[in-house]
Amino acid sequence: MTAGPETADFRRLLTVGWPPNARLPIRSPLARIIMSEMKRIRLLISLATMLAGFAYAADWATHNDWASYGGTQGAWRYSALDQVNRKNVKHLKLAWAFQTGDVEGGLQSTPIVVNGVMYVSTSWNDVFAIDAASGHEIWHYAYARPKSLAMIYGPWNRGVAVGDDMVYVGTLDNYVVGIDRKTGQEMWKTNAEDSIQCGCNITGAPLLVKGKVVVGVTGGDSAHRGYITAFDAKTGRQAWRFWTIPAKGEPGNETWAGDTWKVGGGSSWMTGSYDADLNLLYWSVGNPAADFYGGDRLGANLYTDCVVALDADTGKLKWYFQEVPHDVWDFDTAYENVLVDLPVKGQTRKLLINVNKGGYAFVLDRETGKFVAGWPVVKNLNWIHGTDEQGNLVGRNEPVPGKATLICPSIGGGRQWNQAAFSPRTNFFYTTGIEWCQEVTAGPEEAHEGQSYFGGNFVLKMPPDGEAGGHLGAYNPVTGKQVWQYKSKYPLLASVLATAGDLIFCGDPEGMFFALDARTGEKLWSVPTGSGHRGSAVTYAVNGRQFVATPSGWGSAVAGLFQQLWPEAEHFRRGSAVFAFTLEEGVK
Amino acid sequence: MTFAVALLLAQAAAAPAAPGEKVFLTTCAVGYCHGVGGAANRGPRLRGRTFEAGYVERTVRHGLPNSAMPAFEGKLSEADLSGVVRYVESISSPSAPGATAPAPPSAPKPAAAMPAELATGRALFQDATREVRCATCHQVGTGEQKAGPDVLAAARRDPQGLVAASRSAGAKQVRRTVMRSGESFPARIFTETPQMVRVFDLSGMPPVLRTLRREEIVSVEPDLEWSHVHVTSSYSDAELAEIARYLAWLAAPR
């Protein structure tokens, strides 16, 4: 949800305004007087806006509900609830726990909470509706498991989308399902592409935009051509498809040598964001295939590693920004797009922040796609020196085919897909980061449709001058200046949750769920939940009582990767549960 | 022939693990699969693990259903496959003394190799560059619920008539479904219960499996307008003939 109705009206008044754009005839002298007053008031307000910076900024905070994967469609992962705050967070107690029983792959979901009901998807695409205050099950939708898949991506699922009547989920065999919100009855099911043939599927949460369910697809590390698809929310009929790699004859296809565009990867495996005022759907595209070897696919390889802005009604491309042309590191752009209005050189601009898997944050103008700023999220980053004023990469350090090349960060990323958060109270951008490196040996590989297509292998390494590990830091969103950093022994693979109580919540791979002071990074509270965190905590309120709920349950590809540097991670316990916390009785 | 065998033996004597290790490196230790040297990665650690006798070979040949481990029989040559199995067994730990190999489960028979001249038909059947292709509605041998009927049964019954059938057939099972909301669309009934009817909505591609409450349905009548030709128009007659040849081979008893 974007700005509330009052703010939107006000903004329309300022932009459309009265003369000279007014359609109303100016007849009465009184009207003329009022009009000139309006002009003066408008001028004053504009001045105030510039001074205040954020007075008419779009508000993407959540309130009682957590209605969308990123909180709201602006992906702030920030709640305006402040009943739980820095003073009383130590009085959080367990309200309830819900076990899904589906432990393979862990619980990587973001629970969605609307009107006191929590909807959560599990690794094998079951969906539960849970009473968010009591933890009791309302209904359980059991997805018909595919009979036999060679599943490169999965089993895991990052969440559902919830509309007025239905709950939507993407599946391991590349279907999209619409489920009746009251009863859990499947209402429609449609196939995005034959998953046995393509070796691809849906693991990210759908985004509901203007009556359409929008989903991405995996397959970026396979011989596959990616896409973003929208289905009619009511009937499941396909509304549009945006191919992330243009076909022959389409602009951008010339950035692929020969026929490599047919198997170029370009997956769209996470969840996009939406700005209703601009009617722009923002989605991020992943790496080109073969990941490490670009010798066959000479060219910039559009639109891999791009943020694309699509017309939400038609799926047509409005603008794109390519973060990594001709990627040979597997540094996906695929992660979330945080939409935020901030002053840049004294002028408020509509921005979009995307953290690239290579551990580098890109700040773009979300109206035009122009580069605004870029900054590293990690210390150990040697694949580029940085970016220039236009956002071009400077100092590319590419793997040399046939030769073990040290690349930092590792294929696990300088940041993983677990999302960042933005707080409009502190104006900080809170993101995790991972310090680790790898030796990559790249080489040519034959592409086979639907099969993995990496073009090389890798061995994880400690950074040359320090320890591997993780952190969660607070940064100036535009300059990247670090305000504080919380260090973690193991990389943090859970999303960050920010609240108006000036709290930052996250969870670690051993199962510790914790709260930090949003202003200082001091740890204020923690509780062990028994299994590592690979999903996303949320907060919501039911009948005036605030809850903080987190999935707990370790799994994922990177969980396996860990073991190369931390062998003890082989024994990290699996699980799949939601834990909900609330303040002890009597605590304010 | 004897020269090749001698060469192989010489190679084996010189570097017993080398061929399997190389195949492992380029096939198994790639990307998010197994780690180099059998280290842990997204796929489980193999080095130093203990495997039941026969487990590694079974798993490499037939894969693990509903996991990321594919079946490599047919994808790797028999020599490469044996080499990889020997390599993995060489880096693993021996099993406890006295362990006996359990009887292997009856493995699916390896599929008879498809004649090379049928590759075109197969590729056309599942052509991912077409908006609508045969595989959109028909499955061959996977058991997946799809909108169209079993095309192999049709191929078995009348292989010669497949091309004509794909230009006209389908009307028999397609129903014009009219809803109280005013919606009207062609559909193929999938299942029915006293309260619900599940249908494949054919009004657009891909088809949608929809669950309709009986009280929302006004009528379900034969749809005389819908024709298969609506969705096969992107294929030429020659292409359909190739596909028919492929399906006929698939359907033939062996």
Interface residues (C-beta under 8 A of the other chain):
Chain A: R145 P146 K147 S148 L149 A150 M151 I152 Y153 G154 P155 D173 Q185 E186 M187 W188 K189 T190 N191 A192 E193 D194 I196 Q197 C198 D221 R225 T235 G236 R237 Q238 A247 K262 D291 I411 G443 E445 E449 Q451 S452 F454 G456 N457 F458 V459 A557 V558 G560 L561 Q563 Q564 P567 E570
Chain B: L25 T26 A29 V30 G31 Y32 C33 G35 V36 A39 A40 N41 R42 G43 P44 R45 G63 P65 N66 S67 A68 M69 P70 A71 Q126 A128 T129 A135 T136 T142 G143 E144 K146 E183 M196 D201 S203 G204 M205 P206 P207 V208 L209 R210 T211
